[in-house]
Amino acid sequence: MMERLPDISFLLGVLGDIRLDVEIFGVDLKFTLDVSIQLQIDVETYAPVILKLVPHPVTSKNIRIDVKGANQPSEALDKLMLVQPIVREQIVREVNARIADPKIREMATIDVLALVDKATSKPAGSTA
């Protein structure tokens, strides 16, 4: 599929849950949130056989949150839409900070030939 190389990308779905304990005006509020993050990742290719995974920054549109309040005050806050926007913004900020991290960018560059060489080399002390 060499003709498709500049246009290769995929969508990574990350699922998880978050449990929050929040105290507001002396009222203990507990939340369970189901979170879904969709991350678009392009695949760039370089000679001889190097792949570079390039994630796009996420926006609030890439984050889906379902809030499940554990008590009545929590449910009331959820209905007022006070929890989801704050949590969504924090998730967007954290995901974008992580994908911009130089260590993550370094790990996202894959030298396929080096991996093959490493996998096919003899283990230390081997006579075979």
C-alpha positions in Angstrom: 0.0 0.0 0.0 2.9 2.3 -0.8 0.6 4.8 -2.5 -1.3 5.4 0.8 1.8 6.1 2.9 1.4 9.9 3.4 -2.2 9.3 4.4 -2.0 6.5 7.0 -3.6 7.3 10.3 -5.7 5.6 12.9 -8.0 6.5 15.8 -7.0 5.3 19.2 -9.8 4.9 21.8 -8.9 5.1 25.4 -11.5 4.1 27.9 -11.4 4.5 31.7 -13.2 5.5 34.8 -12.5 8.2 37.3 -13.7 8.4 40.9 -13.8 11.9 42.4 -14.4 12.9 46.0 -15.2 16.6 46.3 -16.1 18.7 49.3 -18.1 21.8 48.5 -19.4 24.0 51.4 -18.9 21.1 53.8 -20.9 18.6 51.6 -19.1 15.5 50.6 -19.8 14.7 46.9 -18.8 11.5 45.2 -18.7 11.0 41.5 -17.9 8.1 39.2 -17.2 9.1 35.6 -16.9 6.9 32.6 -14.4 8.5 30.2 -13.7 7.9 26.5 -10.9 9.7 24.7 -10.5 9.5 21.0 -7.0 10.3 19.8 -6.2 10.7 16.0 -2.7 9.5 15.2 -0.9 10.0 11.9 1.8 7.6 10.8 4.8 9.2 9.1 7.3 7.0 7.3 11.0 7.6 6.8 13.8 5.7 5.0 15.0 3.1 5.5 12.1 1.7 7.7 11.3 4.2 10.4 7.7 4.9 11.6 6.8 8.0 13.5 3.5 8.1 15.3 2.2 11.7 15.4 -0.9 12.3 17.7 -3.1 15.2 17.0 -3.9 17.4 20.0 -7.3 16.7 21.5 -10.1 19.1 22.1 -13.2 18.8 24.2 -15.0 17.2 21.3 -12.6 14.2 21.6 -13.6 13.5 25.2 -16.9 11.8 26.2 -17.8 11.8 29.9 -20.8 10.0 31.5 -21.2 11.1 35.2 -22.8 8.9 37.7 -23.4 10.7 41.0 -23.1 8.6 44.1 -25.4 10.7 46.2 -28.2 13.3 45.6 -26.1 16.5 45.9 -23.7 14.9 43.3 -26.6 14.2 41.0 -27.9 17.8 41.4 -24.4 19.2 40.5 -24.3 16.9 37.4 -27.7 18.2 36.3 -26.3 21.8 36.6 -23.5 20.7 34.3 -20.8 21.8 36.8 -18.7 18.6 36.8 -18.4 17.5 33.2 -16.9 20.8 31.7 -14.3 21.1 34.5 -13.3 17.4 34.2 -13.3 17.5 30.4 -11.0 20.6 30.4 -8.6 18.9 32.8 -8.5 15.8 30.7 -7.8 17.8 27.5 -5.0 19.7 29.3 -3.4 16.5 30.6 -3.6 14.5 27.4 -2.1 17.3 25.3 0.7 17.8 27.9 1.5 14.1 27.7 1.5 13.9 23.9 3.8 17.0 23.7 6.3 15.4 26.2 9.6 14.9 24.4 10.0 11.4 26.0 6.6 10.4 24.5 7.6 11.8 21.1 10.9 9.8 21.3 9.0 6.6 22.1 6.7 7.3 19.2 9.5 7.0 16.7 10.0 3.3 15.8 13.1 2.1 14.0 11.8 -1.2 12.6 15.2 -2.4 11.3 16.7 -1.9 14.7 13.9 -3.8 16.3 14.4 -6.7 13.8 18.2 -6.7 14.4 17.6 -6.8 18.2 15.1 -9.6 17.9 17.3 -11.7 15.7 20.6 -11.2 17.4 22.1 -14.0 19.5 21.6 -13.7 23.3 24.8 -13.0 25.3 26.6 -16.3 26.1 24.9 -18.2 23.3 26.9 -20.6 21.1 24.1 -21.3 18.7 
